Amino acid sequence: MSRIAATFAALRAENRAALIPFVEAFDPDRATSLALLTGMAKHGADIIEIGVPFTDPMADGPTIQQAGRRALAAGATLRGVLALVREFRETNNHTPLVLMGYLNPILSYGVGSFTRDAAEAGVDGLIVVDLPTEEADLLIPAAAANGLDVIRLIAPTTSDERLPLVLAGSSGFVYYVSITGITGTRTASAEDLARDIPRIRRATSLPIAVGFGIRTPAQAAIVAQHADGAIVASALIDKLVATNAATVLDDITALSQAIRGAAKIPA
């Protein structure tokens, strides 16, 4: 069983959702992002998403775009991100890590070489924002051969007819983009989630994690009532910019406590 599957199985037994925070690798520098990875795992993160900086992050809002620019200025590369994962794995072999980024750097690296090296480094899953559904075979076979989950994104505009096609070959969990638009701008309501999550559950047995726009413990708790995971990104980066890594970890603790206290609504 993969680390991602094992984590969701354990959380299911506890009847609670996962906290999935986001770190932009090398933002504002390598040492800080490594400290955040290590600290988040200790402060309640169940799975951690690592952003791979890219020059044209089309799905990202201003906060993550700026984080990516800082990271690139600090020397971030895809190989450097994998080295960061290797160092994290020297002290943590249990927290699942998911790389989130774009297709171009993977193609430049070479899909076969990248999936092999990512698995060897300790990566568990991949979210490739701009991987077209019709071209998913560019990545899924090589990822599967190396034990990597490929996590697909579902939007509110994804029709019932298209859901099976988008989810074909996916594993780990489903990333539900709960709003139309870019990251960090607004969040879905309880009514939105009550309508949309059951629709996705009818199409897949995979856990469903909700992202885009979750900023507060209260919002994370609402998501945790309906879904299997809450993904928090822009709010943490904003806090890092405004203060420091220590206060980001305080936020992780608060988010974790809110999710643990949320009473899940039966599916």
N, C-alpha and C positions, 0 to 999 in steps of 0.2 A: 504494500500500500504506500502510495506517495505521501510526502509530508503534508501536502495540501489536503488530500483525502482523509488522512489520519486526523488532522486538526479539525476538520468539519465533523467527522464522526464523533470525536470527543466532545465538541460543543453541542452536537445534537443530543448526546446523552445528558448534558447539563441543561438542555432546553434554553440555550442562549445563542446569540449571534456573535459573529467575529468582529473584532475591531481591526481594521486594515488601514493603517496610516501610510502616508506617502513621504518619501525622501527623494529630493532631486540629487542625484550623485554629483559630488564635487561642488555643491552649493553651500556656503560661499567658497569652500575649499574642501579638499579631500578629508582632512582630519576631522572637520566638523561633521561632515556627512557620515563618516565612520562612527563617530561618537553618538550621533543620533540613531543610527541603526542599532548599535549596541544598547543604548539607553531605552529606546522604544520597546525592544524585546523584554527588558527588565521591568518596564512600567505598565505592561498590560497589552501590548500589541500581540495579536494572535497570528497575523500574517503581515508582512511588510512589502509594500510596493516601492520599487526603486525606479525613479525616472531616469531614462537614458537621454542626456541632452542632445538636441538636434537643432539645426539651423532654421528649420521651417516647421515649427510645431503647430499645425493647422487647427487641431482640436483644442488647444490650450488657451485659456484666458490670460490676461495680462500678468497675473501673479506667477504662473508657472513659466510663461514665456521669459519673464525677467530672470527667474531662477535659472533657466536654461542658458541664458546669455552669461550670467555670472559664472556658471559652471564651465562653459566653453572657454571663457577668459581664464579660468583657473587651470585649464589644460585637460578637461575631460575628453576622453575617447571611449569607444566601446570596449577596447581592450583594457583600458583603465578601470572601467566599471566592473569588468569581470575580476580584475585584480582586487578591487574593493570587496567584492563578494567573497573571494578566497580568504582575505584577511578576517572578515566577519566570521567565517566558518571555522577559524582556528579556535574560537571560544564558544560558538553556538552552532550546534548541529541539529537543532530541532525546530527552530522558527522558520516557516516557509518564506521564501523570497520570490517575488514576481517582478520581472523586468517589464517596464512599460515604456514603449517608445514607438519608433517609426520604421518603416520597411527599408528605406534607403541604406542606413548604416549596416543592416544585416546583409543586404545584397552585396554591398561593397566588401564586407568581411568574407562573404561566402557562406551560404546557408548551411552546408554540411559542416564546415569548420566551426561556424558560430555555435550551432546547436551542440556539437561535441564539446567545445570548450566551455560553453555555459553550464552544461550538465556537470562537467568535471570540476568547475569552480564552486558548484553548490547552488545554482539557480534551480528553482522548482517549476516555474511557469513563465509564460510570455504573453504579454498583451501588446499586439501590434496594431496601433490605432488605424492605420491607413491600409491594412491588408484587405484587398477586395475579397468578398465572399467567393466570387467566381474564380479567384486565383489563389484560394487558400492552400491548394496543393503545392504551391511554392514552398510552404513552410511545414505544414502539418505532418507529412510523412517523416521528414528528417527529425522534427521535434519528438514525435512518437518513438522513433528508433532510439532516441537518446533519453527517453523517460521524462520529457518535458511536457507539461500541460500547456495547451494553447487555449487561452481564455478569450472568448469572443464577446464583442460588445453588442448589446441589444438596446434599441432606442424606443421611445414612445411611439414613433412613427413606423416601427417594424410591424408589418401586417402579420396576422395569424398564418396566412399562406406562406409567407417568407421565413417565418421562424425556424421551421425544420431545416431549411437550406442553410441559414446562417449558422445554426448550431451543429451542423453535421461535422463530425470529427473533433468537436471541441471537448475539453475536459477540464478538471479542476473546479471551476465554478463559472457562472455566467456573470458578466459585468453589466448591470443594468444602468445605462445612462439615463437618469431619471428625468432629465429636462431636455428640451431642444435648445441647442446653443453650445457655448463654450464652457470650459471648467470655471468653477468658482463664482458664478454669477447669481444664482438663486437655487432654491432647493424644492423638491417635490413635497406636496402636502400629504397628510395621512390619507386623505380621500383619494389622491392620485395613486398612492401605493396600494391601497385596498382594491382599487380597480385593476391595476396593471400587474402586480406580482402574481395573483392567481392565474392570469392569462399566460404568463410565461411558464408557470409550474405545469400547466397542462401540456406544454411542449417539451419538457425536459425533467429529468430526475436530478440534475446537477443543483448544487446550492446556488442561490442567487444573492449577489452582493450589489449594493446600491451605491453609486458614486455621482459626482458632479454636484457641488453646491452644499454639501453637509459642512456646517461651520461650528455648531455648538453641541454640547452634551445633550441638550434637550432634543435637537434635531436628530442626533445619532440614536437616541432612545426610541424616537418614533420609527425610524427605519428598522431598528432591531426588533420591534414588535411585529413587523410584517415580513422582513427578509432574513437571510442567513448571514449577512455581513454588512457593515457600514464602512465605506471608504472615505477617508478624510484627507484632503490634500492642501488646497489653497489656504485654508485657515491656518494650518501649521506653518506654511512658508511665510505667510504674513506675520505671524508671531515671531518667527526666527529673525526676520528683517527688523522688526520693531524692538525686539528685546535680545534674547540669547537662547542658546540650546537648552539651558536648564528650565526655562519657562515653557518651552515646547514640551519637555518631558512632563512637566506639571499638567499640561493640557492632556497629554496621553493618559495620565492617571485618571483625570476627571472624566474623560470620554469612556475609558474602560469601566469605571464605576457606574456611569449612566447606562451603559449597555448591559452590564451584569444585573442592574436593577430593573430592566425593562421586562415586563411580562409579555411573552410572545403570544400573538393571536394565532389560534390553531389554523393550519393551512386548510 
